[in-house]
Amino acid sequence: MRARLDRVKAGQAATAMPLPPPMADSLILEVADLEHDVLTGIYSEETGRPQPLRITIQARLKVADHYAPDTPLSASKNYMDLKFAATDALPEGLHFKLIEAVADHICETLMLQDARVEAVTVKIVKLAIAARGEQIGMTLTRERR
């Protein structure tokens, strides 16, 4: 590029430079480290009592062509929809044996809510079983087919 600029300054004809390849953008919305009590577990000391879970949700959306300063919310997704999927959208009083089932429910909620959601990743950490701050849990990713 520098040599091209030097030739142009010297009066030489500039040769056409190849265009850069098209870019592929990715848009991932995220709610991280949301703590919520959920009825989950398989052991007798877990059943019937809500357990604190730390939930992180990433939702990959179809990308708009451009995001200008005045782009309306309709060009993206409300972040609170992600939070809702991990809190109010979980059926009250329903016991999930596995946290995998909690993650599955969150993925389904977000995918059914909005066709622009291409993939959802849910990470769940069971806070009640950590002894020294370790993160014990699972991560589920679901992509549209």
Protein Blocks (a to p, Z undefined) as FASTA:
>chain_A
ZZmmmmmmnopacdddddddddddddddddehiacdddedjbfklgopacdddddddddd
dddfbdcfklcfklmccfklmmmmmmmmpcghiacfblklmmmmmmmmmmmmpmklmbdc
dddddfklpfnlpacddddddddZZ
